[in-house]
Amino acid sequence: MIKIFENEEEVANEIVREMKDHLFTDQQPVFCLASGSTPQKSYQKFSNDADLQLKIKRLNIVSLDEWVGIDKSSEGSCYQMLNQDLFSQISLDSRQIVFFDGTSPDMKQECLRIDHFIEQHPITFSLMGVGMNGHIGLNEPGSPVLNYSSVVELSETTKTVAQKYFHEQTELKQGITLGLEQIASSKRVVVVITGERKAEIVKEIFTNSDARLPAQQLLGYDHIDFFLDAAAAKYMDQSS
């Protein structure tokens, strides 16, 4: 289902409501959360909620993706962004965070480690963003729909856009990411797209069935909703 909100603030409020609901009601809450600029406002609002503190100890976070070759403590790593925006703000213990190691000498084993965790601890809530080329996690256009994590070659679009997260030009070639089917298998998935800069890719996702974009693989599920603000949805009335 597509839900269109007036602005980014309203989107963030609804996401926080969803996050709180799953934190409070899931017997064993396991969240898979996108990093980056899109969900920052949601994480800020979630972190500032005083009602969470007694429930936070029940929460586990599993990694969505990471840049291969980038240490988690490095500026621009997916872990570092989430740690800055969320983990450190809600005092999560490191044992509650199960994250890809982008510097592991054995990426196949790293994939198996995360896959095994998810098998034992199914994801109850996923919050996904969408890249400028329609990617989900680091699943690029043309990626197979996998039910396991894998190492992927990054598109030129992703390599270019990702530079905004780093203080200096950083070489990026590969990413490690959950598969699209793994994400879709979460108990609940919210895909958030905000800002006018995403309006064109939103139009592609919802009107061009031949585009074969990763985000399109999450359409048609009862438990997956797309949250858009009015700016991102500016072309939606043209497609109805």
TORKOL-4160 file (C-alpha; in steps of 0.2 Angstrom, whole numbers, padded with zeros to 4 digits, m for minus):
240
<pt num="1" X="0000" Y="0000" Z="0000"/>
<pt num="2" X="0006" Y="0018" Z="m0004"/>
<pt num="3" X="0003" Y="0031" Z="0010"/>
<pt num="4" X="0006" Y="0049" Z="0006"/>
<pt num="5" X="0009" Y="0061" Z="0019"/>
<pt num="6" X="0010" Y="0080" Z="0018"/>
<pt num="7" X="0028" Y="0082" Z="0023"/>
<pt num="8" X="0043" Y="0073" Z="0030"/>
<pt num="9" X="0038" Y="0077" Z="0048"/>
<pt num="10" X="0022" Y="0068" Z="0046"/>
<pt num="11" X="0031" Y="0053" Z="0039"/>
<pt num="12" X="0044" Y="0053" Z="0053"/>
<pt num="13" X="0029" Y="0053" Z="0066"/>
<pt num="14" X="0021" Y="0038" Z="0058"/>
<pt num="15" X="0037" Y="0028" Z="0057"/>
<pt num="16" X="0041" Y="0032" Z="0075"/>
<pt num="17" X="0023" Y="0025" Z="0079"/>
<pt num="18" X="0027" Y="0009" Z="0070"/>
<pt num="19" X="0044" Y="0007" Z="0078"/>
<pt num="20" X="0036" Y="0009" Z="0096"/>
<pt num="21" X="0022" Y="m0003" Z="0092"/>
<pt num="22" X="0034" Y="m0016" Z="0087"/>
<pt num="23" X="0046" Y="m0013" Z="0101"/>
<pt num="24" X="0032" Y="m0014" Z="0114"/>
<pt num="25" X="0022" Y="m0028" Z="0107"/>
<pt num="26" X="0034" Y="m0040" Z="0098"/>
<pt num="27" X="0039" Y="m0054" Z="0109"/>
<pt num="28" X="0057" Y="m0053" Z="0103"/>
<pt num="29" X="0059" Y="m0037" Z="0093"/>
<pt num="30" X="0072" Y="m0038" Z="0080"/>
<pt num="31" X="0074" Y="m0022" Z="0069"/>
<pt num="32" X="0083" Y="m0021" Z="0052"/>
<pt num="33" X="0085" Y="m0002" Z="0049"/>
<pt num="34" X="0092" Y="0008" Z="0034"/>
<pt num="35" X="0106" Y="0021" Z="0037"/>
<pt num="36" X="0108" Y="0037" Z="0028"/>
<pt num="37" X="0099" Y="0054" Z="0028"/>
<pt num="38" X="0081" Y="0048" Z="0024"/>
<pt num="39" X="0077" Y="0040" Z="0041"/>
<pt num="40" X="0087" Y="0052" Z="0052"/>
<pt num="41" X="0072" Y="0062" Z="0058"/>
<pt num="42" X="0063" Y="0046" Z="0062"/>
<pt num="43" X="0078" Y="0040" Z="0073"/>
<pt num="44" X="0079" Y="0057" Z="0081"/>
<pt num="45" X="0061" Y="0057" Z="0086"/>
<pt num="46" X="0062" Y="0039" Z="0092"/>
<pt num="47" X="0077" Y="0042" Z="0102"/>
<pt num="48" X="0069" Y="0056" Z="0111"/>
<pt num="49" X="0054" Y="0046" Z="0117"/>
<pt num="50" X="0056" Y="0044" Z="0136"/>
<pt num="51" X="0044" Y="0029" Z="0136"/>
<pt num="52" X="0056" Y="0018" Z="0127"/>
<pt num="53" X="0070" Y="0015" Z="0140"/>
<pt num="54" X="0062" Y="0000" Z="0149"/>
<pt num="55" X="0059" Y="m0009" Z="0132"/>
<pt num="56" X="0075" Y="m0005" Z="0124"/>
<pt num="57" X="0084" Y="m0020" Z="0132"/>
<pt num="58" X="0073" Y="m0031" Z="0123"/>
<pt num="59" X="0078" Y="m0025" Z="0106"/>
<pt num="60" X="0090" Y="m0033" Z="0094"/>
<pt num="61" X="0096" Y="m0024" Z="0078"/>
<pt num="62" X="0102" Y="m0034" Z="0063"/>
<pt num="63" X="0112" Y="m0026" Z="0049"/>
<pt num="64" X="0105" Y="m0022" Z="0032"/>
<pt num="65" X="0121" Y="m0018" Z="0023"/>
<pt num="66" X="0139" Y="m0011" Z="0023"/>
<pt num="67" X="0152" Y="m0005" Z="0012"/>
<pt num="68" X="0165" Y="m0019" Z="0008"/>
<pt num="69" X="0182" Y="m0013" Z="0014"/>
<pt num="70" X="0176" Y="0001" Z="0025"/>
<pt num="71" X="0179" Y="m0001" Z="0044"/>
<pt num="72" X="0163" Y="0001" Z="0055"/>
<pt num="73" X="0171" Y="0015" Z="0065"/>
<pt num="74" X="0175" Y="0025" Z="0049"/>
<pt num="75" X="0165" Y="0041" Z="0044"/>
<pt num="76" X="0153" Y="0036" Z="0031"/>
<pt num="77" X="0151" Y="0017" Z="0036"/>
<pt num="78" X="0133" Y="0011" Z="0038"/>
<pt num="79" X="0137" Y="0006" Z="0055"/>
<pt num="80" X="0144" Y="0023" Z="0060"/>
<pt num="81" X="0129" Y="0032" Z="0053"/>
<pt num="82" X="0117" Y="0022" Z="0063"/>
<pt num="83" X="0127" Y="0023" Z="0078"/>
<pt num="84" X="0127" Y="0041" Z="0077"/>
<pt num="85" X="0109" Y="0043" Z="0073"/>
<pt num="86" X="0102" Y="0030" Z="0084"/>
<pt num="87" X="0112" Y="0017" Z="0093"/>
<pt num="88" X="0122" Y="0029" Z="0104"/>
<pt num="89" X="0106" Y="0039" Z="0107"/>
<pt num="90" X="0096" Y="0025" Z="0115"/>
<pt num="91" X="0111" Y="0017" Z="0124"/>
<pt num="92" X="0110" Y="0000" Z="0115"/>
<pt num="93" X="0123" Y="m0013" Z="0122"/>
<pt num="94" X="0135" Y="m0019" Z="0108"/>
<pt num="95" X="0128" Y="m0037" Z="0111"/>
<pt num="96" X="0111" Y="m0030" Z="0104"/>
<pt num="97" X="0118" Y="m0025" Z="0088"/>
<pt num="98" X="0123" Y="m0039" Z="0075"/>
<pt num="99" X="0131" Y="m0030" Z="0060"/>
<pt num="100" X="0140" Y="m0034" Z="0044"/>
<pt num="101" X="0159" Y="m0032" Z="0046"/>
<pt num="102" X="0164" Y="m0024" Z="0029"/>
<pt num="103" X="0183" Y="m0028" Z="0033"/>
<pt num="104" X="0181" Y="m0046" Z="0036"/>
<pt num="105" X="0194" Y="m0057" Z="0027"/>
<pt num="106" X="0180" Y="m0070" Z="0023"/>
<pt num="107" X="0164" Y="m0061" Z="0016"/>
<pt num="108" X="0156" Y="m0078" Z="0013"/>
<pt num="109" X="0157" Y="m0082" Z="0031"/>
<pt num="110" X="0151" Y="m0065" Z="0036"/>
<pt num="111" X="0135" Y="m0068" Z="0025"/>
<pt num="112" X="0132" Y="m0084" Z="0034"/>
<pt num="113" X="0135" Y="m0077" Z="0051"/>
<pt num="114" X="0121" Y="m0064" Z="0048"/>
<pt num="115" X="0110" Y="m0076" Z="0039"/>
<pt num="116" X="0111" Y="m0088" Z="0054"/>
<pt num="117" X="0106" Y="m0074" Z="0066"/>
<pt num="118" X="0091" Y="m0070" Z="0056"/>
<pt num="119" X="0086" Y="m0088" Z="0055"/>
<pt num="120" X="0087" Y="m0089" Z="0074"/>
<pt num="121" X="0080" Y="m0072" Z="0077"/>
<pt num="122" X="0067" Y="m0067" Z="0063"/>
<pt num="123" X="0066" Y="m0049" Z="0059"/>
<pt num="124" X="0050" Y="m0041" Z="0066"/>
<pt num="125" X="0052" Y="m0024" Z="0058"/>
<pt num="126" X="0061" Y="m0017" Z="0044"/>
<pt num="127" X="0063" Y="0001" Z="0039"/>
<pt num="128" X="0070" Y="0003" Z="0021"/>
<pt num="129" X="0075" Y="0018" Z="0011"/>
<pt num="130" X="0076" Y="0019" Z="m0008"/>
<pt num="131" X="0092" Y="0024" Z="m0018"/>
<pt num="132" X="0092" Y="0036" Z="m0032"/>
<pt num="133" X="0092" Y="0021" Z="m0044"/>
<pt num="134" X="0079" Y="0012" Z="m0034"/>
<pt num="135" X="0090" Y="0001" Z="m0024"/>
<pt num="136" X="0085" Y="m0007" Z="m0008"/>
<pt num="137" X="0099" Y="m0010" Z="0005"/>
<pt num="138" X="0113" Y="m0012" Z="m0008"/>
<pt num="139" X="0103" Y="m0023" Z="m0020"/>
<pt num="140" X="0106" Y="m0014" Z="m0036"/>
<pt num="141" X="0095" Y="m0014" Z="m0052"/>
<pt num="142" X="0096" Y="m0031" Z="m0059"/>
<pt num="143" X="0100" Y="m0040" Z="m0043"/>
<pt num="144" X="0093" Y="m0057" Z="m0041"/>
<pt num="145" X="0079" Y="m0059" Z="m0027"/>
<pt num="146" X="0089" Y="m0069" Z="m0014"/>
<pt num="147" X="0083" Y="m0076" Z="0002"/>
<pt num="148" X="0101" Y="m0074" Z="0009"/>
<pt num="149" X="0114" Y="m0060" Z="0010"/>
<pt num="150" X="0128" Y="m0058" Z="m0002"/>
<pt num="151" X="0142" Y="m0047" Z="m0009"/>
<pt num="152" X="0137" Y="m0036" Z="m0023"/>
<pt num="153" X="0145" Y="m0025" Z="m0036"/>
<pt num="154" X="0140" Y="m0007" Z="m0033"/>
<pt num="155" X="0132" Y="0003" Z="m0047"/>
<pt num="156" X="0141" Y="0020" Z="m0053"/>
<pt num="157" X="0125" Y="0029" Z="m0046"/>
<pt num="158" X="0128" Y="0022" Z="m0029"/>
<pt num="159" X="0146" Y="0025" Z="m0029"/>
<pt num="160" X="0144" Y="0043" Z="m0034"/>
<pt num="161" X="0129" Y="0047" Z="m0022"/>
<pt num="162" X="0138" Y="0038" Z="m0007"/>
<pt num="163" X="0152" Y="0050" Z="m0008"/>
<pt num="164" X="0141" Y="0063" Z="0002"/>
<pt num="165" X="0143" Y="0052" Z="0018"/>
<pt num="166" X="0162" Y="0053" Z="0017"/>
<pt num="167" X="0173" Y="0068" Z="0021"/>
<pt num="168" X="0185" Y="0064" Z="0007"/>
<pt num="169" X="0184" Y="0055" Z="m0009"/>
<pt num="170" X="0182" Y="0036" Z="m0005"/>
<pt num="171" X="0184" Y="0021" Z="m0017"/>
<pt num="172" X="0169" Y="0010" Z="m0016"/>
<pt num="173" X="0167" Y="m0005" Z="m0026"/>
<pt num="174" X="0157" Y="m0018" Z="m0017"/>
<pt num="175" X="0144" Y="m0019" Z="m0004"/>
<pt num="176" X="0137" Y="m0033" Z="0007"/>
<pt num="177" X="0118" Y="m0034" Z="0010"/>
<pt num="178" X="0103" Y="m0044" Z="0015"/>
<pt num="179" X="0094" Y="m0051" Z="0000"/>
<pt num="180" X="0077" Y="m0044" Z="m0006"/>
<pt num="181" X="0068" Y="m0059" Z="m0001"/>
<pt num="182" X="0075" Y="m0059" Z="0016"/>
<pt num="183" X="0069" Y="m0041" Z="0018"/>
<pt num="184" X="0052" Y="m0045" Z="0012"/>
<pt num="185" X="0051" Y="m0060" Z="0024"/>
<pt num="186" X="0051" Y="m0047" Z="0039"/>
<pt num="187" X="0035" Y="m0047" Z="0049"/>
<pt num="188" X="0033" Y="m0029" Z="0044"/>
<pt num="189" X="0041" Y="m0018" Z="0031"/>
<pt num="190" X="0040" Y="0001" Z="0029"/>
<pt num="191" X="0049" Y="0008" Z="0014"/>
<pt num="192" X="0051" Y="0027" Z="0016"/>
<pt num="193" X="0054" Y="0039" Z="0001"/>
<pt num="194" X="0055" Y="0058" Z="0005"/>
<pt num="195" X="0060" Y="0073" Z="m0004"/>
<pt num="196" X="0058" Y="0080" Z="m0022"/>
<pt num="197" X="0075" Y="0073" Z="m0028"/>
<pt num="198" X="0067" Y="0056" Z="m0026"/>
<pt num="199" X="0051" Y="0061" Z="m0037"/>
<pt num="200" X="0058" Y="0054" Z="m0053"/>
<pt num="201" X="0063" Y="0037" Z="m0046"/>
<pt num="202" X="0046" Y="0036" Z="m0037"/>
<pt num="203" X="0037" Y="0038" Z="m0053"/>
<pt num="204" X="0048" Y="0024" Z="m0061"/>
<pt num="205" X="0044" Y="0012" Z="m0046"/>
<pt num="206" X="0025" Y="0014" Z="m0048"/>
<pt num="207" X="0023" Y="0017" Z="m0066"/>
<pt num="208" X="0036" Y="0007" Z="m0076"/>
<pt num="209" X="0034" Y="m0011" Z="m0073"/>
<pt num="210" X="0048" Y="m0015" Z="m0085"/>
<pt num="211" X="0061" Y="m0005" Z="m0075"/>
<pt num="212" X="0065" Y="m0021" Z="m0064"/>
<pt num="213" X="0070" Y="m0010" Z="m0049"/>
<pt num="214" X="0074" Y="m0018" Z="m0032"/>
<pt num="215" X="0061" Y="m0007" Z="m0024"/>
<pt num="216" X="0048" Y="m0015" Z="m0036"/>
<pt num="217" X="0051" Y="m0032" Z="m0028"/>
<pt num="218" X="0043" Y="m0026" Z="m0012"/>
<pt num="219" X="0027" Y="m0021" Z="m0021"/>
<pt num="220" X="0011" Y="m0031" Z="m0019"/>
<pt num="221" X="0013" Y="m0037" Z="m0001"/>
<pt num="222" X="0000" Y="m0034" Z="0013"/>
<pt num="223" X="0013" Y="m0032" Z="0026"/>
<pt num="224" X="0024" Y="m0019" Z="0016"/>
<pt num="225" X="0019" Y="m0001" Z="0015"/>
<pt num="226" X="0028" Y="0013" Z="0005"/>
<pt num="227" X="0027" Y="0030" Z="0015"/>
<pt num="228" X="0030" Y="0045" Z="0004"/>
<pt num="229" X="0029" Y="0063" Z="0007"/>
<pt num="230" X="0021" Y="0075" Z="m0005"/>
<pt num="231" X="0037" Y="0081" Z="m0013"/>
<pt num="232" X="0042" Y="0063" Z="m0017"/>
<pt num="233" X="0025" Y="0059" Z="m0023"/>
<pt num="234" X="0023" Y="0075" Z="m0034"/>
<pt num="235" X="0021" Y="0064" Z="m0050"/>
<pt num="236" X="0009" Y="0051" Z="m0043"/>
<pt num="237" X="m0007" Y="0059" Z="m0048"/>
<pt num="238" X="0000" Y="0058" Z="m0066"/>
<pt num="239" X="0002" Y="0040" Z="m0065"/>
<pt num="240" X="m0016" Y="0035" Z="m0058"/>
